[in-house]
């Protein structure tokens, strides 16, 4: 059964549309419909308010996967997510159910839906490269990457030691260019992607409203309770990093709130840039009064093999500009 993926920037209403689609599509599938999360920070147990996780009572009885699956102390891993979430998709298919993927973490969406390999690591090779970086400088590693994989070197800055080390490690392990292991826009399972877009002014207002609700719902208390357990990755999440700074006395709560709003808007633009580069996404106006009907029409056409090319419809991609 064709996988339906709802993608796009934060605060555009992806979760609501995914629930609406799962309800309707589930009526037509023998096993119903189930939702698979593709938001990196919603993987974390206890990070609820700041990630806008749909509360369990509001999930309409629809089974959700890849929510609350790792502890805040852990570092999220795209490779682990890919393995677990693809297993979820296989199990959903086995139950005769329809899978609806929803999330705004572009790399996680691509890892789940597209051909994307994750080469292993070699502690010895990595240690040698890190030692060289300390002794010779990052520029020497970048020069080596220019010779081994010019395309990768062009996308990795000469001061980004972590990515330089990883690129050269992958080349040493696989014997192939680093870019050969990057994701390809090639579905591993039949999929239709629906992207939610919104004009900048409207989305900025929605972001401000979301941050206000998060504060009213107790974001500061949530972060305070989680603070001793937040690992390196979780502590960087928008909403958590800014409140942590306030709790450490580096700023006040009002400034933290303003920073969360500004950084969420910045995140939305980054997400739109990511998804806007994917020509397979069918873009829909998040504010359209008939959004659900339009989304369902695209899915039904894709099921029938008659969906128009994504570029044939109106696409604003306003945030990508």
Secondary structure as UniProt FT lines:
FT   STRAND          3..8
FT   TURN            10..11
FT   HELIX           14..26
FT   TURN            27..28
FT   TURN            30..31
FT   STRAND          33..37
FT   HELIX           40..43
FT   TURN            45..46
FT   TURN            49..52
FT   HELIX           56..58
FT   TURN            60..61
FT   STRAND          64..65
FT   TURN            72..73
FT   HELIX           78..94
FT   TURN            95..96
FT   STRAND          98..102
FT   HELIX           106..113
FT   STRAND          114..115
FT   HELIX           123..136
FT   HELIX           138..148
FT   HELIX           150..155
FT   TURN            158..159
FT   HELIX           161..174
FT   HELIX           178..181
FT   STRAND          184..187
FT   STRAND          191..197
FT   HELIX           200..217
FT   HELIX           219..226
FT   HELIX           227..229
FT   TURN            232..233
FT   HELIX           234..236
FT   TURN            238..239
FT   HELIX           240..247
FT   TURN            248..249
FT   HELIX           253..276
FT   TURN            279..280
FT   STRAND          281..285
FT   TURN            286..287
FT   TURN            289..290
FT   HELIX           291..304
FT   HELIX           310..312
FT   HELIX           318..320
//
